[in-house]
Amino acid sequence: MVPNIGSRERVIRYILAVVLLLIAFFGSSGGWAWVFGILGVVLLVTASLNFCPLWALLKINTRGKAT
């Protein structure tokens, strides 16, 4: 796994993950809560690993240089 997420995108993913998880736990009622929760967890994991499988599949690299 070659890191393909830059630092700016990583911060954005962390912020979006927190927002989505807060919506899932406190703001959403009904069937959409689990969708927001899953999206939040996915963003949190990809930001933590500095790797996004979708970006790798699409050959997108926001990190700059490939290491």
Secondary structure as GFF3:
##gff-version 3
##sequence-region A 1 67
A	DSSP	alpha_helix	7	22	.	.	.	ID=ss1
A	DSSP	pi_helix	23	27	.	.	.	ID=ss2
A	DSSP	alpha_helix	33	49	.	.	.	ID=ss3
A	DSSP	alpha_helix	53	57	.	.	.	ID=ss4
###
